[in-house]
Amino acid sequence: MIRKYFKIIIVLLAINISSCSVVGELWYERIDQYIANELLEYASFTEDQKEFIRGSTEDFKSWNTETELPKYKRLLFQFKALDNETDINDIEDIYQSGKELSISSRDFFLPYLIELCTTLSNNQIKEIEVHLNALSEEKKTSLKKETKDYQEVLGKSFVRFFRLLGVKLNAKQKNIIHLYISNIEDSRYQLINNKEEWDQELIRILALKNNNDFKYLLIEHINSLNSEDKNTRITINNITAEIIASFDKKQLKRFQKRLARFIKTIDEIMEANT
């Protein structure tokens, strides 16, 4: 429940930033509804609980607009400033800034989630468990149907990522990707298994909602959620740095133009919500 909740926030913000100005504003106007609707899928909540969930996402939207969107804008300016001198330290700085934004969203919702969880019935906790199990099975089924090897999937993900940034990679840049990812181990099943264990512990903690240490246990467990593989992150940062450093003039111009469009979208979203 928790992980997908936060993931939806990041995905929606990415859509806002990557859309044209008008579409970005329309998405952002409904961001609280999208998040609430995702959370409401996890159980049959009472009317009071539904009202609380919708109120919390409305609070998130107000807080995010006032406090976080300017930070996203600064991060995009930092990204836009990258050029042929880019190295892995530049990318790591941007990654850490983005991670801090993600943690801020998580921390904002923590008090709301704790309060909501204390009101869950045993039947609702069971419904959440069933939903989490279904999500896990869905991921496993999707992986089993995957016909491409992990390196090919990663490679295409990079190509799509840079296309989103307005850059069509050349053959040399694609070779940079293949060179780095050839030794990356496919840990997707292990990550799913780790998440299943985390989900099981979450359900166990939710059952302790009336205990004095429930709040502490839940916070500790939420903060323990980590799907990152450090070696993979370093590899991804290396690839990103080398490709950006290899941009020709035309690629760099398109890259900067696309980032400027993202920044303009944020400006217009903030202006529309003031």
KENU-570423 format. One record per atom (N, C-alpha, C, O): x negated, y negated, z negated. Coordinates in steps of 0.001 Angstrom, whole numbers, padded with zeros to 6 digits, always signed. Last residue first. Example, Ala and Ser with C-alpha at 12.3 -4.5 7.8 and 13.67 -1.06 7.14 Angstrom:
KENU-570423
-012850+002250-007080
-013670+001060-007140
-012900-000030-007870
-013409-001138-008039
-013190+005690-007800
-012300+004500-007800
-013200+003300-007800
-014236+003319-008465
end
This chain:
KENU-570423
+001750-029769+007538
+001503-030799+006528
+002762-031618+006286
+002752-032537+005466
+001950-027974+009575
+002382-027530+008248
+002063-028545+007153
+002102-028212+005969
+000891-029059+011843
+002321-028715+011871
+002850-028346+010495
+004057-028396+010260
-001780-029246+011122
-001022-030472+011324
+000485-030196+011283
+001257-030997+010756
-002476-026549+011063
-002538-027330+009834
-001720-028607+009953
-001046-029008+009005
-002087-025908+013781
-001331-025198+012749
-001324-026020+011458
-000277-026171+010828
-003951-027586+014941
-002541-027822+015229
-001640-027084+014238
-000562-027569+013893
-006351-026493+013941
-006018-027902+013709
-004521-028141+013887
-003898-028823+013073
-006176-023912+015024
-006119-024100+013576
-005750-025538+013235
-004933-025779+012346
-006456-024569+017753
-005254-023896+017277
-005099-024074+015775
-004000-024359+015299
-009032-025622+017788
-007903-026503+018091
-006598-025889+017600
-005730-026598+017090
-010458-023289+017317
-010509-024368+016331
-009340-025327+016538
-008731-025788+015573
-009929-021905+019676
-009504-021340+018396
-009437-022435+017328
-008491-022501+016543
-011195-023619+021490
-009751-023414+021586
-009200-022844+020282
-008128-023248+019831
-013823-023305+020729
-013218-024628+020588
-011695-024527+020659
-010988-025261+019969
-014198-020667+021503
-014207-020982+020075
-013595-022358+019820
-012923-022559+018809
-014100-021059+024294
-013080-020234+023633
-013034-020525+022135
-011952-020620+021557
-016371-022683+024676
-015051-023179+025065
-013953-022401+024369
-012978-022988+023901
-018417-020993+023892
-018170-022215+023130
-016797-022797+023435
-016137-023342+022549
-018151-019027+025908
-018093-018670+024492
-017725-019893+023654
-016829-019832+022811
-018655-020503+028205
-017335-019893+028016
-017112-019519+026558
-016009-019676+026033
-021356-021184+027736
-020353-022230+027919
-018955-021687+027675
-018148-022337+027011
-022553-018676+027659
-022580-019525+026466
-021521-020614+026550
-020866-020931+025557
-022149-017819+030297
-021554-017081+029185
-021477-017946+027936
-020464-017953+027237
-023700-019725+031679
-022277-019599+031966
-021559-018891+030828
-020473-019312+030429
-026286-019292+030684
-025637-020595+030497
-024125-020506+030685
-023361-021129+029947
-026330-016024+029107
-026797-016991+030084
-025982-018269+029905
-025084-018318+029065
-027043-014537+025973
-026083-015225+026837
-026806-016093+027876
-027763-016799+027559
-028653-013331+024110
-028942-013048+025515
-027991-013749+026487
-028116-013575+027699
-027643-013927+021645
-028947-014510+021984
-029285-014319+023460
-030106-015054+024007
-025402-012279+021744
-025219-013732+021783
-026529-014421+022168
-026523-015387+022930
-026739-009775+021588
-025928-010118+022757
-025740-011624+022859
-025898-012195+023938
-028010-009876+019095
-028802-009729+020329
-028009-010125+021564
-028549-010743+022482
-025820-010141+017308
-026876-011157+017376
-027630-011078+018696
-027862-012099+019343
-024360-007774+017781
-023736-009087+017993
-024786-010169+018162
-024672-011018+019046
-026266-005829+017014
-025734-005874+018381
-025178-007255+018696
-025480-007836+019739
-026568-006471+014288
-027714-006514+015208
-027258-006632+016653
-027792-007433+017421
-024004-005985+013330
-024546-007338+013258
-025743-007508+014192
-025912-008558+014811
-023843-003217+013763
-022905-004116+014443
-023441-005544+014446
-023341-006239+015457
-025870-002355+012003
-025962-002087+013438
-025079-003038+014232
-025502-003598+015244
-024807-003174+009574
-026092-003717+010018
-026263-003532+011520
-026737-004426+012221
-022479-001558+009516
-022370-003027+009535
-023659-003655+010038
-023614-004580+010849
-023610+000989+009371
-022824+000621+010550
-022700-000889+010659
-022801-001447+011752
-024793+000828+006861
-025641+001036+008037
-024911+000656+009321
-025498+000082+010239
-022514+000507+005173
-023539-000531+005270
-024382-000394+006526
-024660-001390+007194
-019228+000883+005811
-020466+001648+005829
-021592+000652+006116
-021620+000028+007177
-016292-000003+004039
-017463-000417+004803
-018601+000583+004683
-018902+001070+003593
-014067+000190+002572
-014139+001074+003740
-015370+000777+004587
-015480+001248+005719
-013230+000072-000683
-014279-000367+000232
-014397+000633+001367
-014779+001784+001155
-011779-000654-003717
-011494-000234-002342
-012539-000810-001398
-012715-002026-001318
-012125-001688-006191
-013026-000597-005796
-012841-000177-004349
-013655+000573-003810
-010120-003471-006670
-011442-004014-006366
-012427-002943-005908
-013451-003260-005304
-008093-001665-007351
-007984-002473-006132
-009352-002997-005719
-009699-002966-004538
-009134-000740-009814
-008946+000181-008687
-008841-000580-007369
-009441-000175-006374
-009135-002987-011430
-010386-002274-011173
-010270-001378-009947
-011199-001277-009146
-006379-003537-011442
-007332-004501-010879
-008640-003811-010514
-009185-004022-009431
-005395-001219-012748
-004973-001536-011386
-005952-002504-010715
-006314-002315-009554
-006616-001357-015274
-006840-000204-014404
-006501-000518-012949
-007228-000131-012034
-005565-003797-016269
-007011-003618-016086
-007291-002482-015109
-008120-002630-014211
-002817-003187-016357
-003300-004309-015558
-004784-004144-015252
-005213-004328-014113
-002746-000981-018198
-002342-000832-016802
-002929-001939-015919
-003477-001656-014854
-003198-000837-020880
-004360-001076-020022
-004030-000978-018542
-004935-000901-017712
-000713-000250-022000
-001335-001540-022291
-002491-001866-021354
-002742-003035-021062
+001688+001269-019751
+000554+001333-020674
-000082-000051-020854
+000004-000907-019973
+003551+001272-017802
+003983+000814-019131
+002858+000847-020163
+003066+000488-021322
+002349+002356-015558
+002751+000948-015537
+003175+000401-016896
+003157-000812-017109
+001279+004728-014777
+000917+004238-016113
+001360+002792-016317
+000805+002084-017157
+001818+005189-012183
+002634+005932-013141
+002374+005475-014574
+003146+005790-015481
-000223+003791-010988
+001117+003210-010974
+002043+003900-011972
+002941+003274-012535
-002302+005645-011268
-002328+004413-012058
-000940+003775-012113
-000525+003276-013159
-001535+007597-009417
-001711+007973-010824
-001666+006742-011718
-001070+006773-012794
-001615+006069-007096
-000330+006623-007550
-000415+007017-009020
+000528+006796-009780
-004395+005601-006981
-003447+004495-007091
-002106+004987-007626
-001532+004368-008522
-005375+008147-006571
-005669+007484-007849
-004738+006301-008070
-004336+006023-009200
-004426+008528-003986
-003987+009430-005061
-004228+008809-006435
-003401+008927-007340
-005838+006539-002600
-004367+006497-002679
-003851+007353-003835
-002949+006946-004568
-008443+007509-002835
-008103+006213-003433
-006595+006102-003606
-006120+005628-004639
-008199+009810-001331
-008538+009919-002754
-008187+008627-003485
-007696+008653-004613
-007672+008620+001134
-006682+009511+000535
-006940+009678-000956
-006003+009685-001753
-010081+007288+001588
-008863+006502+001367
-007771+007367+000743
-007017+006882-000100
-011737+009461+002021
-012002+008560+000894
-010759+007741+000551
-010435+007532-000618
-010585+010445+004361
-010576+011263+003137
-010817+010404+001907
-010177+010595+000873
-011180+008328+006078
-009782+008685+005823
-009672+009496+004543
-008775+009267+003732
-013949+008463+006021
-013291+007254+005530
-011821+007516+005229
-011276+006999+004254
-014314+010936+007232
-014745+010753+005848
-014084+009522+005234
-013704+009537+004063
-013404+010402+009784
-012670+011364+008961
-013036+011223+007488
-012187+011368+006609
-015368+008495+010581
-013956+008129+010496
-013155+009104+009639
-012312+008678+008849
-018039+008544+011040
-017611+008733+009652
-016117+008489+009474
-015647+008297+008352
-020350+009413+013230
-018897+009236+013192
-018395+009579+011793
-018334+010747+011409
-023404+007628+013112
-022647+008834+012783
-021159+008516+012700
-020762+007480+012166
-025309+006160+015600
-024314+005948+014550
-023499+007216+014342
-022974+007796+015292
-027068+006312+017676
-027407+007064+016463
-026410+006866+015325
-026632+007344+014213
-026055+004677+019646
-026293+006091+019974
-026557+006941+018735
-026304+008145+018738
-025819+001997+019229
-024773+002862+018673
-025019+004340+018896
-024270+005174+018387
-028040+000784+020505
-027877+000704+019060
-026906+001752+018515
-027149+002330+017456
-027664+001378+023229
-028932+001695+022569
-028761+001743+021055
-029280+002645+020398
-025158+000336+023816
-025356+001784+023860
-026632+002208+023139
-026677+003268+022513
-025695-002471+023549
-024691-001792+022721
-024974-000302+022655
-025028+000272+021568
-027560-002838+025562
-027923-003164+024174
-026980-002434+023220
-027408-001858+022220
-026024-002259+027777
-027087-001314+027403
-027581-001569+025984
-027974-000637+025281
-024489-004520+027929
-023829-003255+027594
-024853-002202+027183
-024572-001353+026337
-026484-006263+028775
-025876-006459+027448
-025126-005201+027008
-025135-004861+025825
-026978-005292+031339
-028058-005327+030344
-027503-005443+028932
-027994-004797+028007
-024504-005714+032628
-025013-004353+032428
-026104-004307+031357
-026142-003374+030555
-022666-008324+030841
-023347-007739+032000
-023929-006376+031640
-023854-005940+030491
-019452-009136+029534
-020815-008653+029348
-021382-008091+030644
-020674-007468+031435
-017680-012017+029584
-017765-010723+030244
-019210-010258+030194
-020096-010911+030747
-016225-013941+027064
-017482-013527+027689
-017360-012130+028298
-016984-011177+027615
-014159-014799+025447
-014325-015431+026744
-015533-014988+027524
-015853-015587+028550
-013685-013377+023214
-014438-014609+023035
-014766-015277+024360
-015561-016216+024402
-012546-011148+024285
-011691-012038+023500
-012356-013389+023309
-011686-014419+023249
-014883-010046+025251
-013907-010543+026220
-012920-011483+025535
-012503-012486+026114
-016015-009226+022899
-016634-010360+023592
-015728-010909+024689
-015792-012094+025019
-014179-007147+022303
-014418-008245+021361
-015004-009457+022074
-014545-010581+021876
-014425-005396+024450
-013158-006102+024242
-013337-007306+023333
-012732-008356+023551
-017054-004520+023991
-016726-005179+025256
-015441-005989+025109
-015361-007124+025579
-016731-003305+021483
-017589-004473+021629
-017265-005245+022899
-017207-006474+022889
-015041-001200+022193
-014582-002188+021218
-015415-003465+021308
-014880-004570+021222
-016645+000304+023828
-015524-000403+024430
-014962-001459+023490
-014465-002493+023936
-018411+001302+021848
-018893+000504+022964
-017786-000315+023600
-017970-001499+023881
-016726+002833+020231
-017386+001647+019694
-017833+000718+020805
-017660-000498+020722
-016037+004837+022078
-014995+004004+021476
-015594+002711+020933
-015047+001628+021142
-018535+005957+022553
-017816+005340+023656
-016723+004403+023134
-016511+003319+023676
-019133+006955+020028
-019988+005927+020595
-019287+005201+021751
-019426+003988+021907
-017161+008939+019708
-017164+007766+018839
-017975+006623+019437
-017568+005464+019368
-015727+010093+022832
-016583+010231+021653
-016687+008885+020941
-016348+007839+021496
-012238+010425+023690
-013554+009824+023886
-014398+010013+022632
-013876+010085+021519
-009801+011382+022966
-010566+012189+023929
-011972+011644+024158
-012809+012322+024755
-007838+011643+020150
-008863+010831+020809
-009734+011717+021703
-010330+012687+021234
-006213+013208+018697
-005804+012985+020090
-006857+012198+020867
-006784+012095+022092
-007363+013054+016218
-007370+014350+016898
-007034+014210+018379
-007504+014986+019210
-006747+010415+015556
-008131+010806+015799
-008224+012128+016564
-009067+012288+017447
-003984+010593+015215
-004519+009706+016237
-005956+010077+016584
-006346+010059+017751
-003884+012297+013019
-003304+012721+014291
-003861+011895+015439
-004172+012427+016504
-005030+010643+011086
-005677+011906+011458
-005177+012401+012810
-005958+012868+013640
-003144+008575+010958
-004522+008285+011348
-005244+009553+011800
-005982+009534+012785
-000920+010011+010058
-000861+009307+011341
-002262+008990+011856
-002535+009122+013049
-001737+010788+007569
-001529+011812+008594
-001488+011188+009987
-001963+011772+010961
-001729+008259+006333
-002959+009028+006444
-002851+010091+007532
-003776+010268+008325
+000952+007597+006427
-000011+006746+007115
-001327+007486+007333
-001958+007357+008381
+001989+009603+004791
+002388+009547+006198
+001407+008704+007009
+001070+009051+008141
+000896+008909+002335
+000534+010193+002945
+000855+010200+004436
+000093+010732+005243
+002226+006477+001942
+000775+006492+002079
+000298+007784+002731
-000596+007765+003578
+004859+007441+001668
+004512+006529+002763
+003002+006510+002999
+002556+006527+004147
+004693+008988-000652
+005086+009625+000615
+004663+008752+001798
+004171+009259+002806
+004028+006955-002485
+003123+008079-002257
+003422+008759-000919
+002509+009065-000152
+006331+005412-002360
+005054+004828-001952
+004045+005930-001651
+003297+005846-000676
+008145+007220-003448
+008319+006756-002063
+007020+006151-001529
+006662+006365-000370
+007158+007377-006039
+007138+008573-005193
+007284+008185-003723
+006621+008755-002856
+007738+004810-006863
+006338+005243-006834
+006192+006478-005947
+005223+006607-005199
+010514+004948-006771
+009811+004053-005859
+008334+004425-005748
+007752+004360-004665
+011004+006762-008853
+011392+007109-007479
+010668+006232-006459
+010256+006715-005404
+010130+005298-011043
+009431+006527-010683
+009760+006955-009252
+008894+007451-008530
+010124+001765-010172
+010716+002956-010781
+009903+004180-010374
+009080+004106-009462
+008204-001157-010806
+008493+000006-009961
+009121+001131-010761
+008707+001417-011885
+007376-003296-012243
+008826-003123-012103
+009200-001888-011295
+010384-001599-011117
+004671-003428-012086
+005235-003137-013414
+006742-002902-013345
+007326-002367-014287
+004281-004232-009457
+004050-002827-009808
+004623-002462-011171
+005017-001317-011393
+004735-006991-009598
+005641-006137-008840
+005514-004686-009282
+006516-003993-009462
+002519-007799-011136
+003874-008015-011641
+004884-007116-010928
+005776-006549-011560
+000454-007039-009386
+000528-006470-010732
+001942-006605-011286
+002497-005654-011836
+001006-008637-007182
+001064-007184-007057
+001182-006509-008414
+001915-005534-008574
+000601-011198-008254
+001917-010819-007723
+002064-009303-007651
+003105-008751-008008
-002151-011108-008900
-001134-011314-009952
+000270-010901-009497
+001032-010323-010271
-003278-010564-006196
-003397-009656-007336
-002340-009892-008417
-001680-008934-008820
-003246-012430-004178
-002084-011561-004315
-002125-010679-005569
-001104-010110-005956
-005719-013702-004434
-004493-014486-004534
-003296-013577-004836
-002441-013919-005653
-007504-011628-003953
-007398-012162-005313
-006136-012999-005496
-005547-013011-006577
-007128-011310-001171
-006847-010215-002106
-006622-010747-003513
-005665-010364-004185
-008033-013790-000289
-006641-013389-000043
-006233-012270-000986
-005131-012277-001533
-010710-013608-001127
-009853-014669-001655
-008380-014334-001469
-007568-014558-002367
-011637-011535+000448
-011553-011331-000996
-010649-012387-001631
-009907-012090-002567
-011606-012827+002926
-010775-011644+002710
-010565-011388+001223
-009459-011067+000788
-013515-014795+002469
-012144-015188+002782
-011183-014027+002550
-010079-014219+002040
-015766-013179+002134
-015297-013996+001012
-013858-014460+001232
-013071-014513+000287
-016033-012207+004716
-015716-011276+003630
-015186-012033+002413
-014261-011572+001745
-016809-014494+006056
-015530-013864+006372
-015085-012912+005291
-013896-012819+004984
-019313-014829+004875
-018296-015870+004718
-016909-015310+005008
-015949-015611+004299
-020574-012516+005776
-020366-012691+004336
-019319-013767+004066
-018524-013637+003136
-020635-013041+008561
-019931-011871+008023
-019611-012061+006548
-018488-011793+006120
-022261-015275+008657
-020872-015391+009089
-020056-014238+008537
-018923-014427+008095
-024650-014108+007748
-024065-015242+007022
-022584-015399+007365
-021755-015625+006484
-025078-012228+009764
-024820-011759+008401
-024192-012875+007558
-023304-012614+006746
-025658-013890+011899
-024451-013071+011950
-024081-012579+010556
-022902-012522+010207
-028082-014967+011012
-026967-015853+011345
-025646-015086+011323
-024644-015569+010795
-029628-012669+010790
-029321-013434+009580
-028161-014397+009810
-027350-014621+008912
-030008-011829+013409
-029099-011060+012558
-028734-011808+011287
-027643-011611+010751
-030044-014874+015412
-030619-013624+014915
-029645-012971+013936
-028573-013515+013671
-030007-017143+018152
-029255-016374+017154
-030022-015129+016734
-030578-014416+017569
-030911-018732+020118
-031813-018527+018979
-031165-017668+017898
-031744-017494+016825
-028925-019147+021926
-029968-018182+022297
-031013-017958+021208
-031891-017107+021347
-026354-019692+019447
-026923-019884+020785
-028010-018849+021028
-028012-017789+020401
-023620-020811+017413
-024602-019786+017776
-025065-019986+019210
-024292-020390+020078
-021562-022530+016929
-022901-023113+016982
-023974-022093+017359
-025121-022470+017600
-019299-020966+016596
-019444-021710+017849
-020856-022258+018028
-021307-022436+019160
-019641-020156+013939
-019722-019167+015018
-019977-019860+016356
-020784-019387+017156
-019189-022559+012649
-020463-021874+012457
-020695-020856+013569
-021808-020715+014074
-016581-023001+013440
-017614-023946+013855
-018999-023313+013728
-019864-023503+014582
-015407-020863+012072
-015393-020872+013534
-016414-021863+014090
-017046-021588+015109
-015771-021723+009453
-016402-020475+009888
-016465-020413+011416
-017461-019963+011982
-014168-023965+009401
-015611-024123+009222
-016361-022888+009696
-017447-022987+010268
-011676-022658+009736
-012142-023623+010729
-013651-023815+010621
-014345-023828+011637
-011499-021213+007408
-011562-020494+008680
-012093-021418+009774
-012868-020996+010632
-011289-023383+005697
-012470-022525+005598
-012639-021686+006867
-013754-021471+007343
-008800-024436+006373
-010002-025258+006593
-011289-024436+006518
-012268-024750+007195
-007212-022169+005534
-007377-022484+006959
-008561-023427+007216
-009271-023234+008203
-007212-022216+002652
-008032-021273+003409
-008236-021631+004881
-009322-021419+005420
-005574-024296+001530
-006899-023973+000991
-007790-023182+001951
-008988-023450+002050
-003168-024727+002925
-003849-025841+002263
-005308-025539+001944
-006173-026406+002068
-002503-022211+003958
-002526-023385+004822
-003373-024494+004212
-004187-025119+004892
-002565-020583+001682
-003480-020321+002785
-003622-021544+003698
-004719-021867+004152
-000466-021643+000135
-001846-021654-000364
-002845-021504+000773
-003852-022212+000823
+001711-021111+001850
+001420-022481+001403
-000021-022601+000950
-000723-023540+001327
+001520-018295+002082
+001442-019149+003266
+001076-020580+002882
+000222-021194+003522
+001877-017484-000576
+000618-017214+000125
+000462-018150+001320
-000605-018725+001535
+004495-018210-001045
+003435-018868-001811
+002092-018684-001119
+001272-019601-001075
+005660-016366+000669
+005843-017798+000938
+004778-018612+000193
+004230-019575+000729
+004959-014052-000642
+004374-014295+000679
+004573-015748+001117
+003750-016296+001850
+006479-014325-002985
+005015-014255-003076
+004364-014532-001730
+003319-015181-001676
+009091-014268-001998
+008595-015473-002664
+007078-015490-002729
+006455-016537-002550
+009231-011658-001088
+009326-012753-000115
+008826-014070-000719
+008212-014884-000029
+009014-010336-003562
+008035-010107-002493
+008057-011260-001497
+007006-011774-001113
+011309-011250-004897
+009982-011519-005450
+008909-011374-004376
+007998-012197-004292
+013299-010203-003273
+013205-011654-003435
+011830-012049-003962
+011254-013050-003536
+012820-007501-003696
+012691-008067-002352
+012522-009584-002417
+011703-010164-001703
+013437-007316-006401
+012070-007052-005958
+011826-007631-004567
+010760-008182-004292
+016178-007871-006313
+015284-008740-007081
+013838-008559-006642
+013096-009533-006524
+017067-005707-004792
+017209-007060-004263
+016300-008040-005000
+015719-008936-004386
+014599-003043-004875
+015847-003681-005293
+015914-005086-004701
+014924-005589-004170
+013131-001069-002220
+013058-002046-003295
+014441-002605-003632
+015334-002637-002786
+012098+001726-001254
+013443+001123-001270
+013504+000157-002458
+013888+000541-003563
+008780+001227+000144
+009748+001822-000785
+011096+001134-000623
+011219+000109+000049
+007271+000169+002223
+006675+001187+001356
+007658+001857+000406
+007386+002952-000088
+008239-001897+003705
+008324-000568+004292
+007941+000538+003301
+008254+001708+003522
+007634-004298+002524
+008959-003732+002241
+009138-002331+002830
+010099-001644+002485
+005214-004994+003673
+005230-004474+002307
+006545-003774+001991
+006566-002774+001274
+006111-005940+006159
+005188-004805+006079
+005232-004170+004692
+005282-002947+004563
+007685-008123+005385
+008311-006981+006065
+007420-005746+006036
+007916-004628+005903
+005721-009835+004314
+006784-009294+003459
+007413-008053+004097
+007644-007051+003420
+004258-010439+006634
+003615-009757+005508
+004655-009097+004616
+004499-007945+004211
+006219-011725+008186
+005539-010535+008692
+004916-009737+007542
+005034-008513+007488
+006924-013911+006583
+007926-012893+006892
+007269-011602+007363
+007701-010511+006992
+004574-015386+006546
+005093-014878+005280
+006114-013771+005523
+006171-012802+004766
+004329-016084+009263
+003348-015187+008666
+003849-014594+007353
+003585-013427+007065
+005808-017790+010790
+006475-016571+010317
+005536-015621+009574
+005904-014482+009286
+004171-019815+011551
+005415-020186+010902
+006099-018976+010278
+006883-019121+009341
+002232-018415+012956
+001936-018858+011599
+003192-019266+010850
+003272-019083+009636
+003483-017954+015399
+003088-016837+014553
+002922-017296+013115
+003405-016657+012181
+003733-020609+016267
+004931-019799+016059
+004631-018607+015166
+005419-018278+014279
+001025-021366+016495
+001893-022060+015541
+003146-021234+015236
+003577-021163+014086
+000202-019628+018549
-000414-019577+017231
+000442-020222+016170
+000577-019693+015067
+001734-020527+020685
+001987-019189+020149
+001402-019057+018750
+002014-018455+017867
+000522-023071+020994
+001953-022947+020717
+002265-021598+020090
+002973-021522+019085
-002263-022437+021454
-001820-023282+020351
-000359-023058+019988
-000029-022875+018816
-002865-018921+022076
-002793-020306+022504
-002162-021114+021379
-001588-020543+020452
-004645-016857+019658
-003542-017181+020555
-003665-018608+021073
-004466-019399+020574
-006555-016439+017776
-006884-016048+019141
-005784-016391+020130
-005975-016228+021335
-005431-017258+015377
-006614-017945+015865
-006849-017663+017339
-007291-018544+018077
-003313-015455+015085
-003074-016898+015106
-004224-017621+015782
-004023-018479+016642
-004693-013053+015001
-003773-013311+016112
-003506-014809+016224
-003478-015362+017324
-006032-013370+012590
-006807-013210+013822
-005948-013502+015041
-006408-014122+016000
-003892-013430+010851
-004707-014629+010991
-005541-014563+012265
-005736-015574+012940
-003007-010809+011179
-002142-011916+011567
-002936-013204+011740
-002684-013977+012664
-005196-009384+010139
-004780-009199+011524
-003947-010382+012005
-004157-010893+013106
-005218-010244+007471
-006355-010529+008332
-005972-010415+009801
-006371-011246+010617
-002706-009268+006597
-003047-010680+006478
-004158-011042+007458
-004054-012029+008187
-002953-006539+007018
-001971-007281+007802
-002290-008770+007770
-002162-009459+008782
-004813-005898+005045
-005186-005759+006449
-004246-006562+007334
-004684-007196+008294
-003375-006188+002699
-004440-007128+002990
-004834-007088+004463
-005151-008119+005056
-001590-004016+003134
-001095-005368+002837
-002157-006398+003209
-001884-007354+003935
-003235-001833+003300
-002532-002263+004501
-001989-003671+004332
-001937-004436+005295
-004142-001732+000623
-005072-001924+001724
-004370-002440+002972
-004847-003368+003624
-001819-001319-000935
-002623-002518-001102
-003477-002786+000139
-003531-003909+000640
-000824+001198+000000
+000000+000000+000000
-000864-001256+000000
-000674-002149+000825
end
